[in-house]
Amino acid sequence: MFQIVLLSAGAFLDILGLQTMVIIFGMISLSLTLLFFIQMKRRNIILEHQVKAEPAAEII
């Protein structure tokens, strides 16, 4: 899998150039993150329980 990512990144760099490749990879990354967030909200998935922590020591 790593070889595929490495070859595709190299091909994008040769074909598009560095600035365009950074913009495209950034848009892909942000869109995947947004899609993941929307799916989590739609399915009501909670990753962590927020538990109120009690103080470890008394406040004098």
PDB file of N, CA, C and O in Angstrom:
ATOM      1  N   MET A   1       0.825  -1.198   0.000  1.00  0.00           N
ATOM      2  CA  MET A   1       0.000   0.000   0.000  1.00  0.00           C
ATOM      3  C   MET A   1       0.871   1.264   0.000  1.00  0.00           C
ATOM      4  O   MET A   1       0.571   2.242  -0.685  1.00  0.00           O
ATOM      5  N   PHE A   2       1.952   1.219   0.783  1.00  0.00           N
ATOM      6  CA  PHE A   2       2.824   2.389   0.857  1.00  0.00           C
ATOM      7  C   PHE A   2       3.442   2.707  -0.501  1.00  0.00           C
ATOM      8  O   PHE A   2       3.614   3.873  -0.855  1.00  0.00           O
ATOM      9  N   GLN A   3       3.776   1.656  -1.265  1.00  0.00           N
ATOM     10  CA  GLN A   3       4.370   1.876  -2.577  1.00  0.00           C
ATOM     11  C   GLN A   3       3.399   2.600  -3.509  1.00  0.00           C
ATOM     12  O   GLN A   3       3.809   3.448  -4.301  1.00  0.00           O
ATOM     13  N   ILE A   4       2.113   2.264  -3.412  1.00  0.00           N
ATOM     14  CA  ILE A   4       1.107   2.906  -4.249  1.00  0.00           C
ATOM     15  C   ILE A   4       1.001   4.387  -3.909  1.00  0.00           C
ATOM     16  O   ILE A   4       0.942   5.235  -4.800  1.00  0.00           O
ATOM     17  N   VAL A   5       0.977   4.694  -2.609  1.00  0.00           N
ATOM     18  CA  VAL A   5       0.901   6.089  -2.174  1.00  0.00           C
ATOM     19  C   VAL A   5       2.147   6.846  -2.607  1.00  0.00           C
ATOM     20  O   VAL A   5       2.060   7.986  -3.062  1.00  0.00           O
ATOM     21  N   LEU A   6       3.302   6.214  -2.466  1.00  0.00           N
ATOM     22  CA  LEU A   6       4.556   6.858  -2.840  1.00  0.00           C
ATOM     23  C   LEU A   6       4.627   7.116  -4.347  1.00  0.00           C
ATOM     24  O   LEU A   6       5.040   8.195  -4.773  1.00  0.00           O
ATOM     25  N   LEU A   7       4.228   6.138  -5.146  1.00  0.00           N
ATOM     26  CA  LEU A   7       4.245   6.315  -6.596  1.00  0.00           C
ATOM     27  C   LEU A   7       3.224   7.360  -7.051  1.00  0.00           C
ATOM     28  O   LEU A   7       3.507   8.163  -7.941  1.00  0.00           O
ATOM     29  N   SER A   8       2.047   7.347  -6.443  1.00  0.00           N
ATOM     30  CA  SER A   8       1.045   8.346  -6.852  1.00  0.00           C
ATOM     31  C   SER A   8       1.476   9.754  -6.441  1.00  0.00           C
ATOM     32  O   SER A   8       1.246  10.710  -7.182  1.00  0.00           O
ATOM     33  N   ALA A   9       2.094   9.889  -5.276  1.00  0.00           N
ATOM     34  CA  ALA A   9       2.584  11.208  -4.858  1.00  0.00           C
ATOM     35  C   ALA A   9       3.689  11.689  -5.799  1.00  0.00           C
ATOM     36  O   ALA A   9       3.731  12.866  -6.154  1.00  0.00           O
ATOM     37  N   GLY A  10       4.573  10.793  -6.198  1.00  0.00           N
ATOM     38  CA  GLY A  10       5.627  11.159  -7.139  1.00  0.00           C
ATOM     39  C   GLY A  10       5.071  11.532  -8.507  1.00  0.00           C
ATOM     40  O   GLY A  10       5.550  12.469  -9.145  1.00  0.00           O
ATOM     41  N   ALA A  11       4.056  10.793  -8.953  1.00  0.00           N
ATOM     42  CA  ALA A  11       3.445  11.107 -10.243  1.00  0.00           C
ATOM     43  C   ALA A  11       2.739  12.457 -10.200  1.00  0.00           C
ATOM     44  O   ALA A  11       2.857  13.256 -11.129  1.00  0.00           O
ATOM     45  N   PHE A  12       2.001  12.710  -9.112  1.00  0.00           N
ATOM     46  CA  PHE A  12       1.344  14.013  -8.963  1.00  0.00           C
ATOM     47  C   PHE A  12       2.370  15.140  -8.940  1.00  0.00           C
ATOM     48  O   PHE A  12       2.147  16.202  -9.522  1.00  0.00           O
ATOM     49  N   LEU A  13       3.482  14.909  -8.273  1.00  0.00           N
ATOM     50  CA  LEU A  13       4.515  15.935  -8.184  1.00  0.00           C
ATOM     51  C   LEU A  13       5.093  16.234  -9.571  1.00  0.00           C
ATOM     52  O   LEU A  13       5.326  17.393  -9.914  1.00  0.00           O
ATOM     53  N   ASP A  14       5.323  15.185 -10.363  1.00  0.00           N
ATOM     54  CA  ASP A  14       5.862  15.384 -11.714  1.00  0.00           C
ATOM     55  C   ASP A  14       4.844  16.038 -12.640  1.00  0.00           C
ATOM     56  O   ASP A  14       5.193  16.924 -13.420  1.00  0.00           O
ATOM     57  N   ILE A  15       3.596  15.609 -12.559  1.00  0.00           N
ATOM     58  CA  ILE A  15       2.573  16.083 -13.488  1.00  0.00           C
ATOM     59  C   ILE A  15       2.064  17.475 -13.111  1.00  0.00           C
ATOM     60  O   ILE A  15       1.965  18.350 -13.971  1.00  0.00           O
ATOM     61  N   LEU A  16       1.745  17.684 -11.848  1.00  0.00           N
ATOM     62  CA  LEU A  16       1.063  18.908 -11.418  1.00  0.00           C
ATOM     63  C   LEU A  16       1.994  19.989 -10.889  1.00  0.00           C
ATOM     64  O   LEU A  16       1.738  21.177 -11.084  1.00  0.00           O
ATOM     65  N   GLY A  17       3.044  19.596 -10.239  1.00  0.00           N
ATOM     66  CA  GLY A  17       3.901  20.560  -9.572  1.00  0.00           C
ATOM     67  C   GLY A  17       3.582  20.586  -8.082  1.00  0.00           C
ATOM     68  O   GLY A  17       2.540  20.095  -7.648  1.00  0.00           O
ATOM     69  N   LEU A  18       4.477  21.153  -7.321  1.00  0.00           N
ATOM     70  CA  LEU A  18       4.360  21.094  -5.860  1.00  0.00           C
ATOM     71  C   LEU A  18       3.164  21.888  -5.333  1.00  0.00           C
ATOM     72  O   LEU A  18       2.401  21.379  -4.512  1.00  0.00           O
ATOM     73  N   GLN A  19       2.993  23.115  -5.791  1.00  0.00           N
ATOM     74  CA  GLN A  19       1.924  23.959  -5.242  1.00  0.00           C
ATOM     75  C   GLN A  19       0.546  23.386  -5.530  1.00  0.00           C
ATOM     76  O   GLN A  19      -0.306  23.357  -4.643  1.00  0.00           O
ATOM     77  N   THR A  20       0.314  22.933  -6.750  1.00  0.00           N
ATOM     78  CA  THR A  20      -0.987  22.369  -7.104  1.00  0.00           C
ATOM     79  C   THR A  20      -1.228  21.063  -6.361  1.00  0.00           C
ATOM     80  O   THR A  20      -2.348  20.785  -5.933  1.00  0.00           O
ATOM     81  N   MET A  21      -0.166  20.252  -6.207  1.00  0.00           N
ATOM     82  CA  MET A  21      -0.303  18.981  -5.499  1.00  0.00           C
ATOM     83  C   MET A  21      -0.668  19.207  -4.039  1.00  0.00           C
ATOM     84  O   MET A  21      -1.493  18.481  -3.484  1.00  0.00           O
ATOM     85  N   VAL A  22      -0.059  20.211  -3.415  1.00  0.00           N
ATOM     86  CA  VAL A  22      -0.368  20.512  -2.019  1.00  0.00           C
ATOM     87  C   VAL A  22      -1.825  20.942  -1.874  1.00  0.00           C
ATOM     88  O   VAL A  22      -2.501  20.542  -0.926  1.00  0.00           O
ATOM     89  N   ILE A  23      -2.306  21.749  -2.804  1.00  0.00           N
ATOM     90  CA  ILE A  23      -3.700  22.198  -2.754  1.00  0.00           C
ATOM     91  C   ILE A  23      -4.642  21.012  -2.934  1.00  0.00           C
ATOM     92  O   ILE A  23      -5.627  20.892  -2.206  1.00  0.00           O
ATOM     93  N   ILE A  24      -4.354  20.137  -3.894  1.00  0.00           N
ATOM     94  CA  ILE A  24      -5.225  18.985  -4.151  1.00  0.00           C
ATOM     95  C   ILE A  24      -5.218  18.022  -2.968  1.00  0.00           C
ATOM     96  O   ILE A  24      -6.280  17.566  -2.544  1.00  0.00           O
ATOM     97  N   PHE A  25      -4.041  17.704  -2.428  1.00  0.00           N
ATOM     98  CA  PHE A  25      -3.969  16.813  -1.279  1.00  0.00           C
ATOM     99  C   PHE A  25      -4.657  17.433  -0.062  1.00  0.00           C
ATOM    100  O   PHE A  25      -5.296  16.722   0.714  1.00  0.00           O
ATOM    101  N   GLY A  26      -4.535  18.743   0.111  1.00  0.00           N
ATOM    102  CA  GLY A  26      -5.217  19.419   1.214  1.00  0.00           C
ATOM    103  C   GLY A  26      -6.715  19.349   1.078  1.00  0.00           C
ATOM    104  O   GLY A  26      -7.418  19.109   2.060  1.00  0.00           O
ATOM    105  N   MET A  27      -7.220  19.555  -0.128  1.00  0.00           N
ATOM    106  CA  MET A  27      -8.672  19.478  -0.344  1.00  0.00           C
ATOM    107  C   MET A  27      -9.185  18.054  -0.125  1.00  0.00           C
ATOM    108  O   MET A  27     -10.254  17.856   0.453  1.00  0.00           O
ATOM    109  N   ILE A  28      -8.417  17.064  -0.592  1.00  0.00           N
ATOM    110  CA  ILE A  28      -8.819  15.665  -0.371  1.00  0.00           C
ATOM    111  C   ILE A  28      -8.839  15.359   1.117  1.00  0.00           C
ATOM    112  O   ILE A  28      -9.773  14.722   1.604  1.00  0.00           O
ATOM    113  N   SER A  29      -7.819  15.804   1.848  1.00  0.00           N
ATOM    114  CA  SER A  29      -7.744  15.548   3.275  1.00  0.00           C
ATOM    115  C   SER A  29      -8.888  16.212   4.035  1.00  0.00           C
ATOM    116  O   SER A  29      -9.512  15.588   4.893  1.00  0.00           O
ATOM    117  N   LEU A  30      -9.163  17.481   3.720  1.00  0.00           N
ATOM    118  CA  LEU A  30     -10.262  18.174   4.393  1.00  0.00           C
ATOM    119  C   LEU A  30     -11.615  17.564   4.059  1.00  0.00           C
ATOM    120  O   LEU A  30     -12.479  17.469   4.930  1.00  0.00           O
ATOM    121  N   SER A  31     -11.811  17.150   2.810  1.00  0.00           N
ATOM    122  CA  SER A  31     -13.095  16.559   2.442  1.00  0.00           C
ATOM    123  C   SER A  31     -13.298  15.201   3.104  1.00  0.00           C
ATOM    124  O   SER A  31     -14.413  14.884   3.518  1.00  0.00           O
ATOM    125  N   LEU A  32     -12.245  14.392   3.214  1.00  0.00           N
ATOM    126  CA  LEU A  32     -12.371  13.110   3.904  1.00  0.00           C
ATOM    127  C   LEU A  32     -12.642  13.303   5.398  1.00  0.00           C
ATOM    128  O   LEU A  32     -13.428  12.566   5.993  1.00  0.00           O
ATOM    129  N   THR A  33     -11.987  14.298   5.996  1.00  0.00           N
ATOM    130  CA  THR A  33     -12.232  14.589   7.406  1.00  0.00           C
ATOM    131  C   THR A  33     -13.662  15.062   7.623  1.00  0.00           C
ATOM    132  O   THR A  33     -14.317  14.643   8.577  1.00  0.00           O
ATOM    133  N   LEU A  34     -14.148  15.931   6.746  1.00  0.00           N
ATOM    134  CA  LEU A  34     -15.523  16.414   6.843  1.00  0.00           C
ATOM    135  C   LEU A  34     -16.519  15.275   6.636  1.00  0.00           C
ATOM    136  O   LEU A  34     -17.518  15.191   7.352  1.00  0.00           O
ATOM    137  N   LEU A  35     -16.259  14.403   5.670  1.00  0.00           N
ATOM    138  CA  LEU A  35     -17.129  13.257   5.434  1.00  0.00           C
ATOM    139  C   LEU A  35     -17.178  12.336   6.649  1.00  0.00           C
ATOM    140  O   LEU A  35     -18.251  11.869   7.032  1.00  0.00           O
ATOM    141  N   PHE A  36     -16.023  12.074   7.255  1.00  0.00           N
ATOM    142  CA  PHE A  36     -15.955  11.241   8.455  1.00  0.00           C
ATOM    143  C   PHE A  36     -16.736  11.878   9.592  1.00  0.00           C
ATOM    144  O   PHE A  36     -17.464  11.185  10.302  1.00  0.00           O
ATOM    145  N   PHE A  37     -16.597  13.187   9.778  1.00  0.00           N
ATOM    146  CA  PHE A  37     -17.301  13.898  10.846  1.00  0.00           C
ATOM    147  C   PHE A  37     -18.818  13.845  10.626  1.00  0.00           C
ATOM    148  O   PHE A  37     -19.576  13.631  11.572  1.00  0.00           O
ATOM    149  N   ILE A  38     -19.257  14.040   9.383  1.00  0.00           N
ATOM    150  CA  ILE A  38     -20.688  14.000   9.078  1.00  0.00           C
ATOM    151  C   ILE A  38     -21.247  12.601   9.331  1.00  0.00           C
ATOM    152  O   ILE A  38     -22.338  12.463   9.884  1.00  0.00           O
ATOM    153  N   GLN A  39     -20.508  11.561   8.932  1.00  0.00           N
ATOM    154  CA  GLN A  39     -20.962  10.196   9.169  1.00  0.00           C
ATOM    155  C   GLN A  39     -21.044   9.889  10.665  1.00  0.00           C
ATOM    156  O   GLN A  39     -21.964   9.201  11.107  1.00  0.00           O
ATOM    157  N   MET A  40     -20.091  10.395  11.441  1.00  0.00           N
ATOM    158  CA  MET A  40     -20.135  10.168  12.893  1.00  0.00           C
ATOM    159  C   MET A  40     -21.351  10.844  13.506  1.00  0.00           C
ATOM    160  O   MET A  40     -22.022  10.257  14.355  1.00  0.00           O
ATOM    161  N   LYS A  41     -21.642  12.067  13.090  1.00  0.00           N
ATOM    162  CA  LYS A  41     -22.801  12.781  13.631  1.00  0.00           C
ATOM    163  C   LYS A  41     -24.103  12.113  13.194  1.00  0.00           C
ATOM    164  O   LYS A  41     -25.053  12.033  13.972  1.00  0.00           O
ATOM    165  N   ARG A  42     -24.147  11.638  11.958  1.00  0.00           N
ATOM    166  CA  ARG A  42     -25.359  11.011  11.438  1.00  0.00           C
ATOM    167  C   ARG A  42     -25.651   9.701  12.169  1.00  0.00           C
ATOM    168  O   ARG A  42     -26.808   9.382  12.441  1.00  0.00           O
ATOM    169  N   ARG A  43     -24.602   8.948  12.486  1.00  0.00           N
ATOM    170  CA  ARG A  43     -24.772   7.660  13.168  1.00  0.00           C
ATOM    171  C   ARG A  43     -24.717   7.790  14.683  1.00  0.00           C
ATOM    172  O   ARG A  43     -24.869   6.799  15.397  1.00  0.00           O
ATOM    173  N   ASN A  44     -24.504   8.993  15.175  1.00  0.00           N
ATOM    174  CA  ASN A  44     -24.456   9.291  16.610  1.00  0.00           C
ATOM    175  C   ASN A  44     -23.373   8.472  17.313  1.00  0.00           C
ATOM    176  O   ASN A  44     -23.627   7.838  18.338  1.00  0.00           O
ATOM    177  N   ILE A  45     -22.169   8.493  16.751  1.00  0.00           N
ATOM    178  CA  ILE A  45     -21.029   7.776  17.323  1.00  0.00           C
ATOM    179  C   ILE A  45     -20.267   8.722  18.240  1.00  0.00           C
ATOM    180  O   ILE A  45     -19.929   9.839  17.848  1.00  0.00           O
ATOM    181  N   ILE A  46     -19.998   8.274  19.458  1.00  0.00           N
ATOM    182  CA  ILE A  46     -19.233   9.065  20.421  1.00  0.00           C
ATOM    183  C   ILE A  46     -17.916   8.328  20.673  1.00  0.00           C
ATOM    184  O   ILE A  46     -17.922   7.159  21.060  1.00  0.00           O
ATOM    185  N   LEU A  47     -16.796   9.007  20.457  1.00  0.00           N
ATOM    186  CA  LEU A  47     -15.502   8.360  20.611  1.00  0.00           C
ATOM    187  C   LEU A  47     -15.067   8.256  22.069  1.00  0.00           C
ATOM    188  O   LEU A  47     -14.477   7.249  22.459  1.00  0.00           O
ATOM    189  N   GLU A  48     -15.341   9.256  22.869  1.00  0.00           N
ATOM    190  CA  GLU A  48     -14.914   9.251  24.260  1.00  0.00           C
ATOM    191  C   GLU A  48     -16.051   9.706  25.153  1.00  0.00           C
ATOM    192  O   GLU A  48     -16.832  10.587  24.795  1.00  0.00           O
ATOM    193  N   HIS A  49     -16.129   9.090  26.323  1.00  0.00           N
ATOM    194  CA  HIS A  49     -17.074   9.565  27.325  1.00  0.00           C
ATOM    195  C   HIS A  49     -16.413  10.694  28.092  1.00  0.00           C
ATOM    196  O   HIS A  49     -15.249  10.586  28.480  1.00  0.00           O
ATOM    197  N   GLN A  50     -17.133  11.757  28.309  1.00  0.00           N
ATOM    198  CA  GLN A  50     -16.584  12.862  29.079  1.00  0.00           C
ATOM    199  C   GLN A  50     -17.022  12.681  30.527  1.00  0.00           C
ATOM    200  O   GLN A  50     -18.176  12.914  30.888  1.00  0.00           O
ATOM    201  N   VAL A  51     -16.065  12.260  31.339  1.00  0.00           N
ATOM    202  CA  VAL A  51     -16.319  12.010  32.752  1.00  0.00           C
ATOM    203  C   VAL A  51     -15.707  13.144  33.543  1.00  0.00           C
ATOM    204  O   VAL A  51     -14.561  13.531  33.314  1.00  0.00           O
ATOM    205  N   LYS A  52     -16.475  13.673  34.472  1.00  0.00           N
ATOM    206  CA  LYS A  52     -15.928  14.735  35.315  1.00  0.00           C
ATOM    207  C   LYS A  52     -14.889  14.134  36.252  1.00  0.00           C
ATOM    208  O   LYS A  52     -15.171  13.207  37.011  1.00  0.00           O
ATOM    209  N   ALA A  53     -13.699  14.679  36.182  1.00  0.00           N
ATOM    210  CA  ALA A  53     -12.612  14.187  37.024  1.00  0.00           C
ATOM    211  C   ALA A  53     -12.675  14.823  38.397  1.00  0.00           C
ATOM    212  O   ALA A  53     -12.850  16.032  38.546  1.00  0.00           O
ATOM    213  N   GLU A  54     -12.528  13.974  39.385  1.00  0.00           N
ATOM    214  CA  GLU A  54     -12.497  14.493  40.749  1.00  0.00           C
ATOM    215  C   GLU A  54     -11.065  14.947  41.046  1.00  0.00           C
ATOM    216  O   GLU A  54     -10.105  14.380  40.524  1.00  0.00           O
ATOM    217  N   PRO A  55     -10.932  15.973  41.889  1.00  0.00           N
ATOM    218  CA  PRO A  55      -9.575  16.438  42.215  1.00  0.00           C
ATOM    219  C   PRO A  55      -8.786  15.343  42.914  1.00  0.00           C
ATOM    220  O   PRO A  55      -9.323  14.607  43.741  1.00  0.00           O
ATOM    221  N   ALA A  56      -7.508  15.243  42.574  1.00  0.00           N
ATOM    222  CA  ALA A  56      -6.663  14.203  43.139  1.00  0.00           C
ATOM    223  C   ALA A  56      -6.294  14.505  44.585  1.00  0.00           C
ATOM    224  O   ALA A  56      -6.038  13.583  45.360  1.00  0.00           O
ATOM    225  N   ALA A  57      -6.262  15.766  44.957  1.00  0.00           N
ATOM    226  CA  ALA A  57      -5.899  16.132  46.323  1.00  0.00           C
ATOM    227  C   ALA A  57      -6.885  17.188  46.821  1.00  0.00           C
ATOM    228  O   ALA A  57      -7.535  17.878  46.036  1.00  0.00           O
ATOM    229  N   GLU A  58      -6.973  17.291  48.118  1.00  0.00           N
ATOM    230  CA  GLU A  58      -7.872  18.305  48.684  1.00  0.00           C
ATOM    231  C   GLU A  58      -7.280  19.684  48.541  1.00  0.00           C
ATOM    232  O   GLU A  58      -6.065  19.868  48.609  1.00  0.00           O
ATOM    233  N   ILE A  59      -8.140  20.636  48.347  1.00  0.00           N
ATOM    234  CA  ILE A  59      -7.703  22.027  48.284  1.00  0.00           C
ATOM    235  C   ILE A  59      -7.801  22.595  49.690  1.00  0.00           C
ATOM    236  O   ILE A  59      -8.869  22.614  50.300  1.00  0.00           O
ATOM    237  N   ILE A  60      -6.674  23.053  50.183  1.00  0.00           N
ATOM    238  CA  ILE A  60      -6.623  23.550  51.569  1.00  0.00           C
ATOM    239  C   ILE A  60      -6.794  25.047  51.573  1.00  0.00           C
ATOM    240  O   ILE A  60      -6.783  25.667  52.636  1.00  0.00           O
TER     241      ILE A  60
END
